[in-house]
Amino acid sequence: MSDEAGSDAAMGGAATAEAVGNDARENMLVLELKDGKVMIELRPDLAPQHVERIKTLVRAGFYDGTVFHRVIEGFMAQGGDPTGTGTGGAREQGHADIPAEFSPPNKARFVRGTCGMARTGDPNSANSQFFIMFAPAPSLDGQYTIWGRVVSGMEVVDKIKRGSGGSGMVQGPDKLIRASIAADGQGESAGEPAPVAAGPAGT
């Protein structure tokens, strides 16, 4: 191989690496919480419509300042509702509910760090609310859409203020200070809980 050809090959390899890097950054969600940052790898291969919705809302600043209104110890932390009540979404902004994109258990499961989309009893009712798992919940596999997983900062998620009672609703909940996509250059440096509207039932 000539020096010129070798140089071209090296440049091609660099370009490929850059493209891979850019793609990874485009599919990396950064959540800024009071105790630090959480990095979430988005999974458009599992749930393209849900990932696109999340990116759209993040880039519109929709999630900034929202709260984790429902947090159940040993289960999950739920947020993404602008009303903080568990009944809100982005419908008022013109965003319709998203059809279910459930993954078969042999492809993706609800384990610690898995990120899912909350919904009502209607499988096709996901809109803006999401949840992050503290622990595995096999009963959710194939029943809720998985759109990502925490790859860094799970210790920050663990510090989110818990709710009380079976519902897990939080008094004085923690805020999601800011959400961003890494490619945009921001955010770097006992009994079973009862199901509620737009949230996963406990395991």
Secondary structure, DSSP 8 states (H G I E B T S, - for coil): --HHHHHHHHHHHHHHHHHHHHHHHHTEEEEEETTEEEEEEE-TTT-HHHHHHHHHHHHTTTTTT-B--EEETTTEEEE-BTTSSSS--SGGGT---B------TTT----TTEEEE---SSTT-B-S-EEEESS--GGGTTTS-EEEEEEE-HHHHTTS----TTT-B-SS--B--EEEEGGGT-S---------TTS----
